[in-house]
Amino acid sequence: MIEQRTQISNILSLGIGGMITLIVLFGVYQLLNSYIEKSIGFNYQHARNEAVDQCMKEARSVVANVFNESLYRVCLQDKGFVTSLPK
């Protein structure tokens, strides 16, 4: 009888410990995932902003500082970004 209680107690302890471990691992995964998403998002946005700035300069400098939308779009496409006018 005592052995059976000990076994049940051990099984419950392992189950609770396993659940706590899973919760901690899931929390660590969420933190890392969030950090990676922010890092990638920041790098993409930074690269896109630089490309937009450079393409704006190229599109303006063509004819007497008049903005040329088609050159701007082609420039962004060449750099691998979706073409839309800056806001």
N, C-alpha and C positions, 0 to 999 in steps of 0.2 A: 504494500500500500504506500509506504513512504517512498520506495523507488519510483512508483508510478507518478507520485506527486512531483518528485524531483525531475523526472523526465518531462512532465507537462510544464513545469516551471522553466526548464532549460529551453524547451521549444518556444515558449512565449517570449523568453528573453531574446532568443535569436531572432524571432519575428519582429519584435519591437526594435531591436538594434538594426536589423536590415532595413526597416522602414525609415528610421532616422538617417541611416547612411544614404538611402535613395533620395530623401528630401534634401540633404546637404549637397549631394552630387548634382541634383537638378538645379539648386540655387546657384552653384558654381557655374554650371552650364549656361544658365540664363545671364549671369553677369558677363561671362566671356562673350557670349553671342551678342549682347547689347554693345559691348566695347568694340567688337569687330565691325558690327554694322555702322556704328558711329564713325569709326576710323575710315572705313571704305567710303561711306557717304561723304565725309569731309574731303577726302582726297579727290573723289570724283567732282564734287562741287568746285573745289579749288582749281582743278584742271580745266573745267568747263568755263569758269570765270576768266581764267587766263586766255583761253582760246577765244572767248567772246571779245575780250579787250583787244587782242591782236587782230582779229577779223574786222572789228569796228574800225581800227586804225587803217587797215589795208583798204577797206571799202570806202572810207572817207578820202583817202589820199589820192584816189585815182583821178578824179576830175574836179579840180578847184574846190576841194573840201565839201563836195556834195555827197551825201550818203547814197551809196549804191546797194540796194537791198539784194539784188541777185548775186552780186559778188560776195556779199556777206554770207548768204546762204551756201554758196559753193564752198567758201572758205571753211565754214563750220562742218559741212559734209566731208570735206577732205580730212579734217581732223577727227572725224568719227562721232560727231555729236548730232543730235536731232536738230533740225533747223527751225528755229522760231525767233522772232524778234525779242530782244531783251526788254524786260519790264522796267 
